[in-house]
Amino acid sequence: MHPSPRMEKTTDLPEPPSLRRMVGPGVVAVGIGMAAGEIILWPYLTAIGGLGLLWLAFCTLAVQFVINMEIERYTLATGQTVVAGFSRWWKGWGILICLAGAFQYVWPGWATSGSTVLTYLFGGGDPVWITVIGLVLVGGLLSVSKVIYTTVERVEWVKVGLTIFFLAVVVVFVISLTTWGEGARATVTEFGQIPEGVTFTLILSAIGAAGAGGVHNLVLSNWIRDKRYGMGAHVPRLISPITGQEEAAGTDRYTPATDEANLARWRVWWKRANLEHLITFVAVCFVTISIMCLLAYETLFGRDDLKNDTSFLRIEAGILSDQVGGWLELLFLAVAAVSLWAAAMGLLDIIGRVASDFLRRNYLQDSARWTEPRIYLTVVWIEIVLGSTILLAGFTQPLGLLIVSTCAASVVTLLYSALLVRLNTRDLPQEVRMRGWRLGGMLVAIGFYGFFAIAMVVTQLQRL
């Protein structure tokens, strides 16, 4: 497989802004990711199996940091998304990733979970119709946003801020010193162990939902491009075709000049991009997963009335009400609902970005009608229609929908991690290629996701 010929331009890297001005893509990534895993899957695993899997959550975040920065490396250096980079060798890679993203996110597990929590909050309602109406409203908001990335970033900032406030409250009012000690002990003494009763399917699902996962990670390319990182500053941003004029094109691939001035700028860009992601994504995910798991252990572990659905959140909310007060129950349910719905909005944005970037670049490049923003909105609304159809057809179990989505996320992460190794060791200038411990980290990532994917398949086959 050889890259297809593309217009490629060598130019200077722009001057890097301050670290403060670069903050944003990591917040969007954590805002969208901080939902199914942190609110539902990891706390559920803790409720049924204790704190013995915290080590796996931390390992997953470390692996994802390495993967995510390799995604950012390619776009920083070229202004092109990694999906476009894969497609330069073979368009089939882009098709597979788009289909995987559609499969991963067409199941409206996040939105349905958020609607279910809303029914707990307000004491009733039909989660299916709340979800359908909510998806339409979210689609409308994305459709009229002038700069779509800016809208998504603002929503995720609100969500992250609200979540951090809630975490601070439960640290003060709920989690005991004994539970903190249990968490530290389990992380060290149970490292590498799988608690009894926890299946490899649940584990694959959980690692697919820790932080980000699947196609979610790949869209860091699109977000840092719209944030004007590196060579992304040369590419127009994704603007609503309804309220804006500018079109995200990105048909050219830029290459930074490799003189000392450009390499000096590259080193600053790379250092600050790493810091931005380490602070806003890894640290926030680490704190959130830790505290939400400790909270679940404090309130739910050892109970025999937990079902294989999201009803454990209602039980947890009731316990918080009994222990602290009704105000904390309301805050917990409100944070969970906002988190899940903000994630649902971000996930619609993700598949819209991946599909529109790929289709415009590879099949509709010369079309005056099908601009990238128009393809984006078409894909978003197709996802809304399909998701609503799935719900109205009777597939309404939130936890089941989430497990399907997040298992798919882990498998697709395995696929593109292997592709990233080739992309960043061959298709970038020698001076900015992946090497050293970063290359070793990517090989560990491939082994990590590969092990759990194979373990899940083997255990499923043994049940046949």
N, C-alpha and C positions, 0 to 999 in steps of 0.2 A: 504494500500500500504506500503510495507516494502522495504528498500534498498536491491538490489541484492548483493550477496557476491562479494567482490572485494579484490584484493590484496591491503592491506593497511599497511603503514609503519610509525612508529613513529620515528622522527628524530629531530635534532636541526634546529631551524630557522637560516638562515645565518645572518651575521652581516649586518645591514642596511647601505647602502651607504649614502652619503650626499644628501640633498634635491636637489641640482643642478643636480646630476647624475641621480636622479629619474625622472626628468622632461622629458616628452615624451608622455605617453599614453593620458594625458589630451589634449595635443596639437593635437594628431591624432584625438581624439574624436571631438574637436572643429573644427579642419580643415575640417573634413568630414561633420560635422553638420552645419557649418557656410556657408550655401548656399541657399537651397530652402526656409528655413524660413527667414533668415536674408536678403537675396537678393531679394526674390520675395514675399512670402506669408505675412509676417508681414508688409513690406512697402505697399503692395497692400491693406491690411486691413486698414492701416492708410490713404491711398489715398482716400478710399471710406467712411471711418467712423471716421476719425480723430484720435486723440491720446488717446481716451478713453479706449483702450484695452492694454495699456502699463502695467497696473497692472497685467493683466493675463500672459503676457510674463515673468514678474519678479516672479510671483508665480510658473509658470511652471519650471523655472530654479531652484528655491529653492527645489521643489519636486524632480526634477531630480538629484540634488546633493545627496539627501538622498538615492534615489534608486541606483545611481551609486556607492556610497560607500559601500552599502550592496553587490553589485556584486563583488566589489574589496575585501571585507572582506573574502568571501568564498574562492577565489583563493589565496589570501595572506596566508590563514591558511591551505590550502590543496594542492595547485599546480594544482588543477582540475578546469575546467571551470564550471560555474553555470549550463549550459545546461547538462553537464555530471552529475552534482549533481542531477538535476531534474530526469534524466533518470535512476538513481539508484533506484528510487521508481517504475517508470513505463516508459518503452521506448516510450510509446505514447506521453509523454510530449515533448521529443526531436523531434519526428516526427512532432508534431503540430507546434513547434517553427521553425523547418526547412521549413515547408510548408508556414508558415506565413512570414518568411523571404524571401522566393522565391517570394511569391505574392507581398510583399512590394517592392522588388527591381527589379523585372523583368520588370516593367514599366519604361522605360528609361527616366523618366521625367527630371532628373538632366542633363543628357548628352544632351538631345534634347533642353533643355533650354539654355545650354551653347552654342550649335551650333547655335541656333536662335540668341543669342546675338552676336556671331561671324559674322553673316550675317549683323547685324546692324553696327558692327565695320568696316567691309570691303565693305559695300554697296551692298551686294548681295550674292547669293549662295543658294544651296539647303540644308536646315537643316537636312533632312533625310539622305542624303548620307554623309554629314559631320559627322553626328553622327555614322553611321555604320562604316566608316573608322576610326574615332576616337576610337570607342570601340575596334576595332581590334588592333590598336596601343597600347592601354592601356593593353589589354590582353597580347600582346607580351612583354611589359615592365615587367609585373608581372611574366611572365613565365621565364624570364632570370635573375630575381633578385636573388642574392645568398641568402641573408637574406631578406625575403619579407617585414617583419615589418620595417626594416631599410629604405627600399626604400619608403614605404608609409609615414613613419615619416618625411623623408627629403622633400617629395613633400608637405606635409601639413605644414611644417615649412615655406617653401617659400610662400605658399598661405596666411598663417596667417600674416606673415611679410608684404606682399604686401597690404593686407586688412587694417592692422593697419595704414600703411602709408597713404592710401587713406582716412581713417576716420579722421586722423589728418589734412589732407588738407581741407576737407569739413567743419570741425569745424572752421578753420581759415577763409576760403573764402566764405562760403555759409550760414551756419546756424546762424540766428540772435538771439539776446538776447531775443526777444519777443517769438520766438519759443521755446527756452529753458524754459522760464517761463510757456508757455502753456503746455509743457510736464510735468513739475512738478505739475502744478495745476490739470491737468486731471488725473494724477496717483493717487492723493490724493482724489479729490472730486468726481471722477467717479468710484472709487473702487467698484467692484461688479456689475457694470452696463455693459450692452451689447449695443453698438451703433446701431441705427436704420439702417437696410439694411444689417447687418452682420448676416449670418445664422449660426446655430449650426454645420453644415457640414464644413463651412469655419473655425469655431473656433476649432473643433476637428482636422482639418487638420493643423492649425497653432500651436496648442500645441504639435502635433506630430512632428513638424519641428523646434521647439524652442530648440536650442542647439542640442541635439540628440533626438532619439525617436525609439521605437520599438526594433527590433533586434540589431540596432546600439549600444544601451547601453550595451547589453549582451556581445558584443565582447570586452568590456573592460577587461573581463576575459582573453581572448586570448592575448591581447596586453600587459597587465601587466605581463603575464607569459613569453612572449618573451622579455620583458624588465628586467626579472629576479627579479621581486618583490617576496619577501617572499619565500614560498615553491615552487613558480614557477621556482626558480633557479635550482631545481632538475629535471626539465622537459626539454628535448631537444626542440630547437626552430624550427619553420617552415622554412625549407630551400627548395629552388627550386630543383626539381629532375633533372633539366637540367644542372645547374651550381654548385650545392652543393652536399655534401655527408650526412650531418646530417639529421635525420628524427625526426619530432615532433611526439612523441608517446603519452606521458601523460596517459598511461594505469593504472598507480598506483595512489593511493590517499594517500597523505602524511598527517600526523597529527603532529603538533608541540608538543614536550615534554612540560609539564606544570610546570617545576621547575622554580624557581625565575629568573634564568638567561635567560631562553627562554621567559618568560612573560615580562621581561624588554625589550628584543629585540622587542617583539611584540608591546609593547606600542610605541616604537620609529617608527617602520614600519607604524603603524596605524596613528600616528600623521603626519608623513611626507607624507603619501599617501593622507590624507585628505587635507593637505596644497597644494600639487601638483595639485590636482583636483580643489580646490577652486580658485587657482590663474590662472591656465592655461585654465580651462574649464569655470567655472561659471563667473569669472570676465571678460574674453574675450567675452563670449556670451552676458553678460549684457551690456557691452560697445557697442558691434556691433549692437545688436537689437535696443538699444536706439538711436544711432546716425543715423542708416539707416532709422528708423521710423521718426525721426525729419527731416531728409533730404527729405523724401517723403512728409511729411506735409508741409514743406517749399516750395516745388516745385510743388506739384500735388493736394493737398487738395482743394476741391471746383470746380475742373474742371468737365465739363460734357461730355468730349470726351474720357473718359477712357473705354476701353473694357475689357471683362472678359478673358484676355490673357496677354502674356508677353509684348505686345506692349507698355505698360505704361513705360517700361524701356527705350525704344527709345525716348518717349516723355520727360522723365526725363533727359536723356542725352542731348537732344536738348536744354532744359531750362538751364542746366549747361553751355552749350556752349555759349548761349546768355548772361548769367549773368556774367560768369567769363572768358571763352575762350575755343576755340576748344580743347586745351590740356587737359582740365578737362573732356570733353566729352569722349575723347579717353581713359583717365585713368579710368573713371567710367566703360566703356564697357569692357575694358581689365580686370579689377579686377573682374567684374561679370562673364566673360567667364572663367577666370582661376579658380575662386571659384567653379563654377558649375562643371567644368571638373575634378578638383581635388577631389570634392565630389563624382563624378561618379566613379572615380578610387577606392576611399575608399569603396564605397558601393559594388563593385565587390569583394573586399577583404573581406568584412564583411560576405557575404553569403557563400563565399568559405571557410572561417574559421569555421563558425558555422556548416555547413554541413559536412565538412571533419572530424572535431573533433568528431561529433556524429556518423557518419557512421563507422569510423575506430574503435572507442571504442566499439560499440555495435554489429556490424555485420561483420567487416572485420579485426578483431584484429589479426588473425593468417595468413592473406594473405600476401605472399611475394610480390605479384604483386601490390596490391592496398595499397600502403603506404599512409600516410596522405598527403604528398605533391602532390602525383599523383591524389588523390581524389580532393584535393583543386583546382588544375589547371583544372581538368575535369569539376568541378562545375562552375568555372569562365567562361570557354568557352561555356558551355551550356547556362549560363545567357546571354552571348554576342549574341549567335545565337538566343535565344528566343527574346531578346530585339530588335535585328535587324529585326526579322520576324514581330514583332508587328508594328514597324515603317513602314516597306515596305508594310504591309497589309492596311495601311491607318490611323492607330491610332497615329496621329502626334501632337495633341494639347498639348503643354508642361504643361500649368497650370492644365488642366484636368488630365494628367498623375500624376502630383505632388499631386493633391488632393486625388486621389485614393491611392497612396503610403502612404501619411502621415496620412490619416484616418486609414488605416490598422495599421500603427505604433502605434497610440494611443490605439487601441483595444488590440494589443498584449502586450503593456506595462502594461495594466490593468491585463492581465492574469499572466504574470510572476512576477508582484509585489506581488500578493497573494502567488505564489509559493516560492518567496524569504523569506517571513515571516516564512514559515514553515522550509525552508532549514536552515536558520541562527539561528533559535531558537531550533532546534532539532539535526541537523547533524554536529554540531561543538562542540569542547570541551567547557565545562561550562564556562571556564575563558575567552573565546574570542567570546562568543555568542552575538547576537544582544539583547539589552535590553534598558530600560529607554526611553529617548526621541527619540532615533533612532527607536525603535519599534513603538512609537506613530507617528513618521513621516511617517513610511511605511503605517500605517493604514490611515493616511491623504491622502497619495498618491493614495491608492486604491479608496478612496472616491472621490478624485479629478478626476481621469480618468474615474471612473465609472459614475459620474454625467454627464459629457459631452458626453460620449458614449451613455448613455440612452437617454439624451436630443436629440441627433442627430437622434436616431432610432424613437423616438416618433414624432418628427417633420416631418420625412420622411413618417411615417405611416399616419399622419394627411393629407398629400397631396394626398393620394391615393383616 
